[in-house]
Structures are given as C-alpha cells and as structure tokens.
Amino acid sequence: AQSVSQHNHHVILSEAASLELGCNYSYGGTVNLFWYVQYPGQHLQLLLKYFSGDPLVKGIKGFEAEFIKSKFSFNLRKPSVQWSDTAEYFCAVRGPTSGGSYIPTFGRGTSLIVHP
Amino acid sequence: KAGVTQTPRYLIKTRGQQVTLSCSPISGHRSVSWYQQTPGQGLQFLFEYFSETQRNKGNFPGRFSGRQFSNSRSEMNVSTLELGDSALYLCASSHGQSDEQYFGPGTRLTVT
C-alpha cells in the first residue's frame, strides 16, 4: 500500500537553528509532492510543491525541499528558523494506486516548536 | 477571493444518527476533496469530486458518502454514526485534480 513517512514527530529548535524534516514515500510511478503547514489555530496551507523539473523547490517563508527520486524522499529544509515557524508540518504525496486511483496520502505530521 | 468554507464548524451527534457536512470551495475550483483528521490516524483521504463526479475514493466504509453539485459545492454524509467517527473533517478545493489544495477550517464532529 502507498505510504508517506515523516521521521520526526516532534522537533524542538532554538531560533536561528537550521531545520530539516524528513519525508519518504512508497509509490510507484509519477508522483506529485507537497509540504503543508498548519500554524496554531489556522487552516492547513501549502508551503511548497513539486510536480516536475528542478528537484530543488522553493516555497514560502524561506522553506525549500529537495526531491531525490532514487531515495523516494522529499525533505523540507530551512537554513534559519524563526519563532513564527512553530507549527505542524505535513508531507503529502499524490500518486497512482494499484487500483488505478490517484489519491493523496499525508504523513502523520511533525510538530515543530521554535524557542525564541 | 473567499477561502474554502465549511458548515457547521462544530457538531455533536449521538451514535446511530446520521450527519451531513457542507463545503463551499473557492470560486472557480472544480475539485473538492474530503479528509478525516484524528490524533490516532492523522489525515486520511475520504473521497474527491470533480465536476459532480466522484473521481477517487479512500479506504472508508460505505457509511461515508458524498456528492457535488453543479456549483461545485459539496456535501459529505455519514450514516449510522459510530464513536470512532469523532474527528475533524476537512474539505479542500483545487482547480484540477492534481493541483495544490486549499483547505477549509474543518467541521469538528463529536459522536457521543
């Protein structure tokens, strides 16, 4: 079955520290990749996405992610986090299932707390 | 542009009852997806509608159903509610099926 794994469930950092959140997926075929963020009390919103082309994609608020096809990974990075980055981060993959559907699967999420 | 709206925001139901949740997508979006979010299972895909047709379906029992109207608004229905159906139900809309999704605030359903 298709799955998305986020390795870090809880991450605590100090401001200015660097961030890398891991995401691995198991899908055959072409996939669309996404990172979503949910700030406290707000809706889920898109951080960045990868459909094709340059595997290094840049998103909002200084976030970037690199798609490594051979490793089935799409890790999220930010060189220097801020207190306002405190949020829940979700990796999502949309790809084909064995039944022919093309459904999105979300990881379980990573809770990031940034201390000022 | 107005965002995705969901009604009601909170709902309390009793086991065995049924419930209907509503979602209004962003204007111009033709795809609407529904998700169930729980602490134990995370975000799970329920189904997706595009131009009034169900295009994809997740692994949920038949008690969960939905529909989409000609104006792209969507409803989700859960019949014979169980305690385990207590969750946050999220709706997301997009232009096309594979595009980025814009999420609504969710409907918090509590089944007692």
gemmi code that builds the backbone of each chain (N, CA, C; Angstrom):
import gemmi

chains = {
    "A": [
        ("ALA", (0.842, -1.203, 0.000), (0.000, 0.000, 0.000), (0.872, 1.245, 0.000)),
        ("GLN", (0.315, 2.322, -0.572), (1.055, 3.564, -0.610), (1.179, 4.133, 0.798)),
        ("SER", (2.325, 4.729, 1.079), (2.508, 5.308, 2.409), (3.462, 6.481, 2.344)),
        ("VAL", (3.351, 7.354, 3.332), (4.239, 8.500, 3.477), (4.739, 8.501, 4.920)),
        ("SER", (6.034, 8.540, 5.079), (6.626, 8.502, 6.418), (7.337, 9.809, 6.728)),
        ("GLN", (6.987, 10.372, 7.847), (7.711, 11.540, 8.355), (8.457, 11.067, 9.595)),
        ("HIS", (9.759, 11.169, 9.535), (10.575, 10.504, 10.549), (10.548, 11.198, 11.893)),
        ("ASN", (10.402, 12.510, 11.870), (10.436, 13.269, 13.112), (9.022, 13.640, 13.516)),
        ("HIS", (8.579, 13.170, 14.675), (7.225, 13.518, 15.116), (7.216, 14.844, 15.869)),
        ("HIS", (8.285, 15.067, 16.631), (8.387, 16.311, 17.393), (9.807, 16.837, 17.247)),
        ("VAL", (9.915, 18.116, 16.916), (11.215, 18.745, 16.796), (11.189, 20.048, 17.588)),
        ("ILE", (12.211, 20.250, 18.394), (12.321, 21.479, 19.175), (13.642, 22.134, 18.821)),
        ("LEU", (13.577, 23.387, 18.401), (14.776, 24.112, 17.995), (14.797, 25.496, 18.634)),
        ("SER", (15.951, 26.073, 18.652), (16.092, 27.477, 19.043), (16.097, 28.318, 17.778)),
        ("GLU", (15.676, 29.570, 17.917), (15.703, 30.465, 16.759), (17.092, 30.501, 16.142)),
        ("ALA", (17.119, 30.605, 14.820), (18.338, 30.675, 14.016), (18.943, 29.304, 13.731)),
        ("ALA", (18.423, 28.265, 14.367), (18.914, 26.911, 14.058), (18.430, 26.506, 12.679)),
        ("SER", (19.122, 25.539, 12.090), (18.694, 25.032, 10.790), (17.711, 23.883, 10.988)),
        ("LEU", (16.852, 23.723, 9.989), (15.790, 22.725, 10.080), (15.845, 21.794, 8.894)),
        ("GLU", (15.689, 20.511, 9.161), (15.453, 19.556, 8.085), (14.459, 18.526, 8.576)),
        ("LEU", (13.344, 18.413, 7.887), (12.310, 17.430, 8.217), (12.275, 16.383, 7.108)),
        ("GLY", (12.353, 15.139, 7.529), (12.411, 14.066, 6.550), (11.036, 13.598, 6.107)),
        ("CYS", (10.965, 13.202, 4.842), (9.734, 12.630, 4.294), (10.121, 11.592, 3.258)),
        ("ASN", (9.654, 10.383, 3.457), (9.850, 9.317, 2.476), (8.508, 8.738, 2.084)),
        ("TYR", (8.415, 8.284, 0.864), (7.149, 7.754, 0.399), (7.371, 6.440, -0.340)),
        ("SER", (6.319, 5.678, -0.419), (6.366, 4.447, -1.204), (5.239, 4.505, -2.217)),
        ("TYR", (5.602, 4.801, -3.431), (4.643, 4.888, -4.532), (5.374, 4.451, -5.788)),
        ("GLY", (4.677, 3.794, -6.662), (5.269, 3.533, -7.963), (4.818, 4.598, -8.925)),
        ("GLY", (5.583, 4.890, -9.903), (5.156, 5.816, -10.932), (5.367, 7.278, -10.571)),
        ("THR", (4.793, 8.116, -11.392), (4.958, 9.564, -11.236), (4.149, 10.065, -10.048)),
        ("VAL", (4.770, 10.925, -9.263), (4.086, 11.449, -8.081), (4.150, 12.977, -8.056)),
        ("ASN", (3.193, 13.566, -7.398), (3.228, 14.983, -7.065), (3.491, 15.072, -5.571)),
        ("LEU", (4.369, 15.977, -5.169), (4.802, 16.057, -3.778), (4.493, 17.422, -3.196)),
        ("PHE", (4.101, 17.430, -1.930), (3.682, 18.663, -1.280), (4.172, 18.689, 0.166)),
        ("TRP", (4.408, 19.890, 0.649), (4.538, 20.130, 2.077), (3.481, 21.171, 2.453)),
        ("TYR", (2.714, 20.819, 3.483), (1.711, 21.731, 4.019), (2.100, 22.101, 5.446)),
        ("VAL", (1.627, 23.259, 5.875), (1.895, 23.708, 7.239), (0.590, 24.139, 7.893)),
        ("GLN", (0.488, 23.863, 9.169), (-0.680, 24.301, 9.931), (-0.191, 25.072, 11.145)),
        ("TYR", (-0.324, 26.392, 11.099), (0.043, 27.222, 12.236), (-1.047, 27.110, 13.300)),
        ("PRO", (-0.702, 27.333, 14.554), (-1.698, 27.196, 15.631), (-2.963, 27.989, 15.342)),
        ("GLY", (-4.092, 27.319, 15.361), (-5.375, 27.968, 15.164), (-5.705, 28.331, 13.726)),
        ("GLN", (-4.889, 27.885, 12.788), (-5.131, 28.238, 11.386), (-5.363, 26.984, 10.529)),
        ("HIS", (-5.772, 27.240, 9.269), (-6.005, 26.134, 8.356), (-4.685, 25.568, 7.856)),
        ("LEU", (-4.762, 24.363, 7.334), (-3.642, 23.824, 6.574), (-3.403, 24.704, 5.360)),
        ("GLN", (-2.142, 25.005, 5.082), (-1.840, 25.785, 3.880), (-0.586, 25.240, 3.216)),
        ("LEU", (-0.493, 25.466, 1.919), (0.611, 24.911, 1.149), (1.901, 25.690, 1.397)),
        ("LEU", (2.992, 24.962, 1.659), (4.320, 25.568, 1.782), (5.030, 25.545, 0.440)),
        ("LEU", (5.019, 24.377, -0.181), (5.652, 24.217, -1.484), (5.187, 22.919, -2.117)),
        ("LYS", (5.507, 22.801, -3.417), (5.072, 21.628, -4.157), (6.101, 21.280, -5.226)),
        ("TYR", (6.125, 20.012, -5.602), (6.955, 19.560, -6.709), (6.100, 18.698, -7.627)),
        ("PHE", (6.099, 19.091, -8.913), (5.408, 18.276, -9.913), (6.432, 17.689, -10.893)),
        ("SER", (7.363, 18.514, -11.341), (8.379, 18.065, -12.289), (9.438, 19.153, -12.377)),
        ("GLY", (10.531, 18.863, -13.110), (11.556, 19.866, -13.319), (12.616, 19.864, -12.237)),
        ("ASP", (13.113, 21.042, -11.899), (14.184, 21.194, -10.916), (13.771, 20.529, -9.608)),
        ("PRO", (14.558, 19.547, -9.135), (14.156, 18.824, -7.926), (14.288, 19.654, -6.646)),
        ("LEU", (14.932, 20.802, -6.738), (15.029, 21.676, -5.575), (13.961, 22.763, -5.734)),
        ("VAL", (12.977, 22.735, -4.870), (11.877, 23.686, -4.992), (11.877, 24.629, -3.805)),
        ("LYS", (11.524, 25.864, -4.104), (11.468, 26.873, -3.048), (10.013, 27.227, -2.769)),
        ("GLY", (9.719, 27.399, -1.490), (8.359, 27.738, -1.111), (8.302, 29.069, -0.395)),
        ("ILE", (7.232, 29.234, 0.332), (7.041, 30.484, 1.055), (7.893, 30.506, 2.312)),
        ("LYS", (8.128, 31.692, 2.822), (8.781, 31.917, 4.112), (10.158, 31.280, 4.217)),
        ("GLY", (10.871, 31.184, 3.111), (12.244, 30.706, 3.135), (12.413, 29.196, 3.169)),
        ("PHE", (11.334, 28.456, 3.054), (11.416, 26.992, 3.037), (11.792, 26.484, 1.647)),
        ("GLU", (12.477, 25.355, 1.619), (12.783, 24.681, 0.371), (12.736, 23.178, 0.615)),
        ("ALA", (12.605, 22.433, -0.466), (12.585, 20.973, -0.346), (13.283, 20.388, -1.554)),
        ("GLU", (13.900, 19.240, -1.349), (14.605, 18.570, -2.432), (14.003, 17.201, -2.685)),
        ("PHE", (13.651, 16.972, -3.926), (13.113, 15.681, -4.347), (14.279, 14.822, -4.807)),
        ("ILE", (14.479, 13.697, -4.139), (15.511, 12.743, -4.545), (14.788, 11.464, -4.945)),
        ("LYS", (14.649, 11.276, -6.245), (13.834, 10.174, -6.753), (14.371, 8.818, -6.325)),
        ("SER", (15.696, 8.685, -6.359), (16.302, 7.386, -6.039), (16.084, 6.999, -4.579)),
        ("LYS", (15.860, 7.978, -3.752), (15.643, 7.707, -2.330), (14.172, 7.834, -1.935)),
        ("PHE", (13.320, 8.117, -2.895), (11.896, 8.327, -2.619), (11.723, 9.316, -1.460)),
        ("SER", (12.472, 10.406, -1.520), (12.419, 11.357, -0.413), (12.098, 12.761, -0.901)),
        ("PHE", (11.559, 13.534, 0.002), (11.208, 14.932, -0.283), (11.350, 15.691, 1.032)),
        ("ASN", (12.584, 15.954, 1.411), (12.865, 16.558, 2.708), (12.709, 18.072, 2.672)),
        ("LEU", (12.179, 18.582, 3.742), (11.941, 20.023, 3.887), (13.089, 20.649, 4.653)),
        ("ARG", (13.538, 21.831, 4.201), (14.653, 22.489, 4.871), (14.402, 23.980, 5.027)),
        ("LYS", (15.026, 24.523, 6.057), (15.078, 25.976, 6.220), (16.373, 26.296, 6.942)),
        ("PRO", (17.179, 27.204, 6.416), (18.511, 27.453, 6.989), (18.465, 28.051, 8.394)),
        ("SER", (17.436, 28.866, 8.657), (17.403, 29.569, 9.940), (15.944, 29.752, 10.351)),
        ("VAL", (15.506, 29.015, 11.356), (14.093, 29.074, 11.739), (13.820, 30.263, 12.645)),
        ("GLN", (12.553, 30.663, 12.640), (12.088, 31.748, 13.499), (11.003, 31.223, 14.420)),
        ("TRP", (10.752, 31.970, 15.481), (9.715, 31.566, 16.437), (8.378, 31.378, 15.714)),
        ("SER", (8.126, 32.189, 14.696), (6.865, 32.120, 13.959), (6.739, 30.865, 13.096)),
        ("ASP", (7.788, 30.076, 13.006), (7.715, 28.811, 12.263), (7.134, 27.689, 13.113)),
        ("THR", (6.863, 27.964, 14.368), (6.227, 26.969, 15.221), (4.896, 26.556, 14.606)),
        ("ALA", (4.773, 25.267, 14.298), (3.597, 24.791, 13.562), (3.697, 23.281, 13.402)),
        ("GLU", (2.656, 22.723, 12.781), (2.657, 21.302, 12.403), (2.921, 21.245, 10.902)),
        ("TYR", (3.814, 20.360, 10.497), (4.216, 20.259, 9.086), (3.837, 18.886, 8.552)),
        ("PHE", (3.193, 18.887, 7.393), (2.721, 17.646, 6.794), (3.304, 17.478, 5.397)),
        ("CYS", (3.858, 16.314, 5.166), (4.296, 15.931, 3.837), (3.140, 15.180, 3.168)),
        ("ALA", (2.913, 15.423, 1.895), (1.827, 14.744, 1.187), (2.302, 14.325, -0.189)),
        ("VAL", (1.825, 13.188, -0.610), (2.185, 12.645, -1.917), (0.909, 12.256, -2.634)),
        ("ARG", (0.844, 12.614, -3.885), (-0.296, 12.199, -4.692), (0.245, 11.337, -5.816)),
        ("GLY", (-0.200, 10.097, -5.828), (0.305, 9.189, -6.838), (-0.671, 8.079, -7.132)),
        ("PRO", (-0.332, 7.242, -8.082), (-1.250, 6.187, -8.505), (-1.297, 5.031, -7.507)),
        ("THR", (-2.476, 4.494, -7.350), (-2.635, 3.304, -6.522), (-2.746, 2.089, -7.445)),
        ("SER", (-2.653, 0.917, -6.838), (-2.737, -0.310, -7.629), (-4.100, -0.444, -8.284)),
        ("GLY", (-5.097, 0.205, -7.712), (-6.443, 0.139, -8.272), (-6.708, 1.154, -9.358)),
        ("GLY", (-5.704, 1.959, -9.676), (-5.871, 2.931, -10.752), (-6.306, 4.305, -10.284)),
        ("SER", (-6.540, 4.460, -8.975), (-6.891, 5.786, -8.461), (-5.637, 6.642, -8.344)),
        ("TYR", (-5.856, 7.905, -8.106), (-4.736, 8.854, -7.977), (-5.026, 9.687, -6.751)),
        ("ILE", (-4.714, 9.114, -5.597), (-5.180, 9.742, -4.362), (-4.024, 10.354, -3.580)),
        ("PRO", (-4.326, 11.353, -2.760), (-3.292, 11.949, -1.913), (-3.158, 11.194, -0.588)),
        ("THR", (-1.927, 11.044, -0.158), (-1.643, 10.433, 1.138), (-0.788, 11.399, 1.938)),
        ("PHE", (-1.190, 11.624, 3.170), (-0.467, 12.536, 4.040), (0.369, 11.760, 5.050)),
        ("GLY", (1.513, 12.326, 5.401), (2.270, 11.806, 6.523), (1.578, 12.182, 7.826)),
        ("ARG", (2.083, 11.626, 8.932), (1.439, 11.847, 10.217), (1.707, 13.228, 10.795)),
        ("GLY", (2.636, 13.940, 10.184), (2.908, 15.293, 10.648), (4.094, 15.376, 11.592)),
        ("THR", (4.747, 16.522, 11.572), (5.845, 16.822, 12.506), (5.502, 18.106, 13.224)),
        ("SER", (5.504, 18.034, 14.529), (5.251, 19.221, 15.337), (6.580, 19.926, 15.594)),
        ("LEU", (6.685, 21.154, 15.124), (7.911, 21.936, 15.310), (7.661, 23.041, 16.327)),
        ("ILE", (8.493, 23.093, 17.337), (8.445, 24.184, 18.315), (9.772, 24.914, 18.240)),
        ("VAL", (9.690, 26.226, 18.028), (10.900, 27.041, 17.979), (10.906, 27.960, 19.189)),
        ("HIS", (11.941, 27.834, 19.984), (12.083, 28.692, 21.162), (12.775, 29.993, 20.789)),
        ("PRO", (12.250, 31.125, 21.288), (12.882, 32.405, 20.969), (14.240, 32.557, 21.659)),
    ],
    "B": [
        ("LYS", (-10.364, 36.931, -2.796), (-11.139, 35.719, -3.052), (-11.438, 35.051, -1.732)),
        ("ALA", (-12.692, 34.653, -1.536), (-13.048, 33.965, -0.304), (-12.423, 32.580, -0.303)),
        ("GLY", (-12.092, 32.112, 0.903), (-11.486, 30.797, 1.018), (-12.527, 29.716, 1.038)),
        ("VAL", (-12.087, 28.509, 1.340), (-12.984, 27.372, 1.461), (-13.771, 27.515, 2.761)),
        ("THR", (-15.061, 27.371, 2.676), (-15.879, 27.465, 3.874), (-16.562, 26.133, 4.144)),
        ("GLN", (-16.677, 25.816, 5.425), (-17.313, 24.577, 5.834), (-18.348, 24.875, 6.902)),
        ("THR", (-19.482, 24.215, 6.787), (-20.519, 24.368, 7.800), (-21.102, 23.014, 8.152)),
        ("PRO", (-21.498, 22.795, 9.402), (-21.224, 23.687, 10.525), (-19.771, 23.542, 10.978)),
        ("ARG", (-19.328, 24.365, 11.870), (-17.966, 24.251, 12.371), (-17.861, 23.208, 13.477)),
        ("TYR", (-18.920, 23.066, 14.239), (-18.940, 22.094, 15.330), (-20.278, 21.371, 15.325)),
        ("LEU", (-20.215, 20.108, 15.688), (-21.417, 19.282, 15.643), (-21.298, 18.177, 16.678)),
        ("ILE", (-22.372, 17.978, 17.429), (-22.404, 16.858, 18.372), (-23.583, 15.977, 17.990)),
        ("LYS", (-23.307, 14.690, 17.787), (-24.328, 13.731, 17.391), (-24.259, 12.514, 18.301)),
        ("THR", (-25.319, 11.742, 18.229), (-25.402, 10.518, 19.019), (-25.155, 9.322, 18.115)),
        ("ARG", (-24.600, 8.275, 18.681), (-24.388, 7.032, 17.928), (-25.658, 6.605, 17.214)),
        ("GLY", (-25.509, 6.176, 15.982), (-26.654, 5.715, 15.218), (-27.297, 6.789, 14.348)),
        ("GLN", (-27.043, 8.036, 14.692), (-27.605, 9.123, 13.880), (-26.802, 9.271, 12.591)),
        ("GLN", (-27.299, 10.144, 11.744), (-26.553, 10.468, 10.535), (-26.247, 11.966, 10.533)),
        ("VAL", (-25.280, 12.352, 9.721), (-24.867, 13.744, 9.697), (-24.496, 14.133, 8.267)),
        ("THR", (-24.751, 15.390, 7.944), (-24.360, 15.934, 6.639), (-23.519, 17.177, 6.858)),
        ("LEU", (-22.358, 17.188, 6.250), (-21.437, 18.321, 6.341), (-21.367, 19.000, 4.974)),
        ("SER", (-21.167, 20.301, 5.004), (-21.175, 21.049, 3.759), (-19.859, 21.769, 3.522)),
        ("CYS", (-19.506, 21.904, 2.260), (-18.261, 22.564, 1.883), (-18.495, 23.437, 0.651)),
        ("SER", (-18.092, 24.693, 0.742), (-18.140, 25.581, -0.420), (-16.711, 25.872, -0.850)),
        ("PRO", (-16.336, 25.468, -2.056), (-14.942, 25.655, -2.496), (-14.675, 27.096, -2.891)),
        ("ILE", (-13.414, 27.365, -3.138), (-13.016, 28.662, -3.656), (-13.636, 28.824, -5.039)),
        ("SER", (-14.097, 30.024, -5.331), (-14.735, 30.284, -6.612), (-13.827, 29.880, -7.770)),
        ("GLY", (-14.370, 29.103, -8.695), (-13.578, 28.665, -9.845), (-12.948, 27.295, -9.672)),
        ("HIS", (-12.881, 26.828, -8.443), (-12.327, 25.490, -8.209), (-13.398, 24.441, -8.492)),
        ("ARG", (-12.999, 23.398, -9.219), (-13.961, 22.367, -9.582), (-13.732, 21.047, -8.857)),
        ("SER", (-12.616, 20.963, -8.152), (-12.304, 19.726, -7.444), (-12.465, 19.950, -5.952)),
        ("VAL", (-13.153, 19.032, -5.308), (-13.333, 19.096, -3.854), (-12.978, 17.734, -3.259)),
        ("SER", (-12.136, 17.764, -2.255), (-11.745, 16.536, -1.553), (-12.136, 16.637, -0.094)),
        ("TRP", (-12.372, 15.486, 0.488), (-12.714, 15.406, 1.905), (-11.694, 14.537, 2.625)),
        ("TYR", (-11.360, 14.960, 3.846), (-10.409, 14.229, 4.669), (-10.963, 14.094, 6.081)),
        ("GLN", (-10.539, 13.024, 6.741), (-10.810, 12.846, 8.162), (-9.488, 12.993, 8.907)),
        ("GLN", (-9.473, 13.821, 9.937), (-8.253, 14.001, 10.720), (-8.507, 13.612, 12.160)),
        ("THR", (-7.743, 12.658, 12.652), (-7.825, 12.221, 14.042), (-6.424, 12.141, 14.622)),
        ("PRO", (-6.299, 12.260, 15.939), (-4.956, 12.159, 16.544), (-4.308, 10.807, 16.270)),
        ("GLY", (-5.118, 9.764, 16.203), (-4.544, 8.430, 16.041), (-4.150, 8.083, 14.621)),
        ("GLN", (-4.921, 8.538, 13.657), (-4.700, 8.149, 12.257), (-4.180, 9.276, 11.380)),
        ("GLY", (-4.151, 10.477, 11.911), (-3.686, 11.602, 11.092), (-4.734, 11.992, 10.063)),
        ("LEU", (-4.258, 12.516, 8.944), (-5.131, 12.967, 7.857), (-5.357, 11.815, 6.896)),
        ("GLN", (-6.614, 11.419, 6.733), (-6.904, 10.325, 5.819), (-7.882, 10.789, 4.757)),
        ("PHE", (-7.584, 10.440, 3.524), (-8.378, 10.836, 2.376), (-9.682, 10.039, 2.328)),
        ("LEU", (-10.778, 10.775, 2.189), (-12.087, 10.119, 2.094), (-12.497, 9.936, 0.635)),
        ("PHE", (-12.689, 11.024, -0.060), (-13.028, 10.971, -1.477), (-12.823, 12.331, -2.118)),
        ("GLU", (-12.875, 12.295, -3.446), (-12.678, 13.507, -4.227), (-13.732, 13.579, -5.315)),
        ("TYR", (-14.245, 14.779, -5.510), (-15.220, 15.020, -6.561), (-14.676, 16.047, -7.533)),
        ("PHE", (-14.962, 15.828, -8.777), (-14.576, 16.772, -9.832), (-15.729, 16.848, -10.808)),
        ("SER", (-16.238, 18.058, -11.004), (-17.363, 18.262, -11.919), (-18.495, 17.268, -11.635)),
        ("GLU", (-18.872, 17.194, -10.388), (-20.021, 16.416, -9.911), (-19.824, 14.905, -9.946)),
        ("THR", (-18.629, 14.451, -10.276), (-18.362, 13.017, -10.354), (-17.321, 12.633, -9.307)),
        ("GLN", (-17.573, 11.533, -8.614), (-16.560, 11.040, -7.683), (-15.421, 10.439, -8.480)),
        ("ARG", (-14.229, 10.982, -8.338), (-13.092, 10.534, -9.136), (-12.180, 9.577, -8.370)),
        ("ASN", (-12.075, 9.797, -7.081), (-11.221, 8.932, -6.279), (-11.868, 8.703, -4.921)),
        ("LYS", (-11.560, 7.552, -4.346), (-12.162, 7.211, -3.063), (-11.116, 6.552, -2.178)),
        ("GLY", (-11.094, 6.934, -0.929), (-10.183, 6.337, 0.029), (-10.784, 5.074, 0.611)),
        ("ASN", (-10.113, 4.559, 1.623), (-10.495, 3.288, 2.197), (-11.407, 3.476, 3.408)),
        ("PHE", (-12.604, 3.934, 3.166), (-13.587, 4.131, 4.229), (-14.835, 3.316, 3.907)),
        ("PRO", (-15.586, 2.917, 4.957), (-16.797, 2.108, 4.694), (-17.856, 2.910, 3.957)),
        ("GLY", (-18.833, 2.185, 3.453), (-19.893, 2.789, 2.657), (-20.779, 3.758, 3.421)),
        ("ARG", (-20.643, 3.763, 4.765), (-21.422, 4.738, 5.563), (-21.014, 6.172, 5.226)),
        ("PHE", (-19.837, 6.313, 4.670), (-19.335, 7.636, 4.283), (-19.640, 7.849, 2.805)),
        ("SER", (-20.348, 8.882, 2.507), (-20.688, 9.164, 1.121), (-20.642, 10.659, 0.887)),
        ("GLY", (-20.666, 11.039, -0.345), (-20.627, 12.456, -0.648), (-21.275, 12.737, -1.982)),
        ("ARG", (-21.357, 14.015, -2.284), (-21.822, 14.412, -3.595), (-21.346, 15.826, -3.862)),
        ("GLN", (-21.383, 16.180, -5.129), (-21.003, 17.531, -5.521), (-22.077, 18.085, -6.437)),
        ("PHE", (-22.383, 19.334, -6.232), (-23.426, 19.979, -7.005), (-22.829, 20.727, -8.194)),
        ("SER", (-23.698, 21.211, -9.059), (-23.236, 21.867, -10.286), (-22.445, 23.145, -10.001)),
        ("ASN", (-22.653, 23.736, -8.839), (-21.883, 24.947, -8.487), (-20.602, 24.593, -7.729)),
        ("SER", (-20.236, 23.313, -7.747), (-19.030, 22.762, -7.114), (-19.130, 22.609, -5.604)),
        ("ARG", (-20.171, 23.124, -5.003), (-20.348, 22.892, -3.568), (-20.491, 21.391, -3.331)),
        ("SER", (-20.015, 20.960, -2.167), (-20.023, 19.526, -1.899), (-20.607, 19.256, -0.515)),
        ("GLU", (-21.200, 18.110, -0.385), (-21.690, 17.632, 0.910), (-21.117, 16.248, 1.174)),
        ("MET", (-20.910, 15.991, 2.457), (-20.461, 14.688, 2.881), (-21.463, 14.167, 3.900)),
        ("ASN", (-21.826, 12.926, 3.780), (-22.801, 12.331, 4.675), (-22.199, 11.107, 5.367)),
        ("VAL", (-22.456, 11.018, 6.651), (-22.056, 9.816, 7.387), (-23.315, 9.254, 8.033)),
        ("SER", (-23.635, 8.026, 7.713), (-24.822, 7.399, 8.292), (-24.417, 6.476, 9.432)),
        ("THR", (-25.380, 6.170, 10.277), (-25.179, 5.248, 11.395), (-23.864, 5.558, 12.118)),
        ("LEU", (-23.795, 6.726, 12.683), (-22.569, 7.204, 13.316), (-22.068, 6.272, 14.405)),
        ("GLU", (-20.742, 6.158, 14.452), (-20.068, 5.384, 15.498), (-19.170, 6.320, 16.291)),
        ("LEU", (-18.829, 5.890, 17.511), (-17.971, 6.741, 18.337), (-16.664, 7.074, 17.621)),
        ("GLY", (-16.163, 6.126, 16.866), (-14.900, 6.302, 16.166), (-14.953, 7.297, 15.020)),
        ("ASP", (-16.143, 7.765, 14.700), (-16.266, 8.771, 13.640), (-15.983, 10.175, 14.164)),
        ("SER", (-15.806, 10.299, 15.466), (-15.457, 11.605, 16.040), (-14.119, 12.042, 15.461)),
        ("ALA", (-14.125, 13.199, 14.848), (-12.916, 13.652, 14.135), (-13.132, 15.064, 13.631)),
        ("LEU", (-12.063, 15.613, 13.091), (-12.146, 16.867, 12.345), (-12.248, 16.488, 10.871)),
        ("TYR", (-13.284, 16.945, 10.214), (-13.480, 16.642, 8.800), (-13.102, 17.880, 7.990)),
        ("LEU", (-12.120, 17.698, 7.143), (-11.587, 18.798, 6.352), (-12.015, 18.670, 4.906)),
        ("CYS", (-12.302, 19.809, 4.337), (-12.607, 19.890, 2.919), (-11.494, 20.692, 2.262)),
        ("ALA", (-11.124, 20.305, 1.059), (-10.097, 21.041, 0.327), (-10.542, 21.187, -1.112)),
        ("SER", (-10.258, 22.326, -1.698), (-10.623, 22.517, -3.098), (-9.384, 22.840, -3.925)),
        ("SER", (-9.473, 22.571, -5.214), (-8.382, 22.891, -6.141), (-8.969, 23.092, -7.526)),
        ("HIS", (-8.145, 23.676, -8.397), (-8.603, 23.890, -9.772), (-8.857, 22.551, -10.463)),
        ("GLY", (-7.812, 21.740, -10.472), (-7.901, 20.434, -11.086), (-7.572, 19.367, -10.077)),
        ("GLN", (-7.572, 18.144, -10.520), (-7.422, 17.037, -9.586), (-6.033, 16.949, -8.975)),
        ("SER", (-5.013, 17.326, -9.707), (-3.658, 17.141, -9.198), (-3.031, 18.415, -8.681)),
        ("ASP", (-3.810, 19.469, -8.658), (-3.264, 20.757, -8.242), (-3.164, 20.867, -6.729)),
        ("GLU", (-2.494, 21.914, -6.283), (-2.407, 22.147, -4.845), (-3.804, 22.385, -4.294)),
        ("GLN", (-3.988, 21.955, -3.067), (-5.294, 22.047, -2.443), (-5.335, 23.163, -1.416)),
        ("TYR", (-6.484, 23.791, -1.319), (-6.724, 24.840, -0.344), (-7.743, 24.286, 0.663)),
        ("PHE", (-7.333, 24.299, 1.910), (-8.148, 23.660, 2.935), (-9.075, 24.637, 3.650)),
        ("GLY", (-10.202, 24.113, 4.060), (-11.122, 24.862, 4.903), (-10.770, 24.680, 6.369)),
        ("PRO", (-11.536, 25.315, 7.246), (-11.250, 25.243, 8.684), (-11.663, 23.925, 9.316)),
        ("GLY", (-12.515, 23.169, 8.627), (-12.930, 21.879, 9.157), (-14.228, 21.943, 9.946)),
        ("THR", (-14.841, 20.789, 10.063), (-16.007, 20.601, 10.933), (-15.597, 19.606, 12.007)),
        ("ARG", (-15.722, 20.029, 13.253), (-15.387, 19.152, 14.373), (-16.632, 18.370, 14.750)),
        ("LEU", (-16.613, 17.063, 14.475), (-17.746, 16.190, 14.778), (-17.434, 15.376, 16.026)),
        ("THR", (-18.326, 15.429, 16.978), (-18.211, 14.610, 18.187), (-19.416, 13.686, 18.240)),
        ("VAL", (-19.141, 12.405, 18.359), (-20.201, 11.404, 18.452), (-20.230, 10.856, 19.870)),
        ("THR", (-21.372, 10.948, 20.518), (-21.479, 10.501, 21.916), (-22.376, 9.275, 22.026)),
    ],
}
model = gemmi.Model(1)
for chain_id, residues in chains.items():
    chain = gemmi.Chain(chain_id)
    for i, (resn, *xyz) in enumerate(residues, 1):
        res = gemmi.Residue()
        res.name, res.seqid = resn, gemmi.SeqId(i, " ")
        for name, pos in zip(("N", "CA", "C"), xyz):
            atom = gemmi.Atom()
            atom.name, atom.element = name, gemmi.Element(name[0])
            atom.pos, atom.b_iso = gemmi.Position(*pos), 0.0
            res.add_atom(atom)
        chain.add_residue(res)
    model.add_chain(chain)
structure = gemmi.Structure()
structure.add_model(model)
structure.setup_entities()
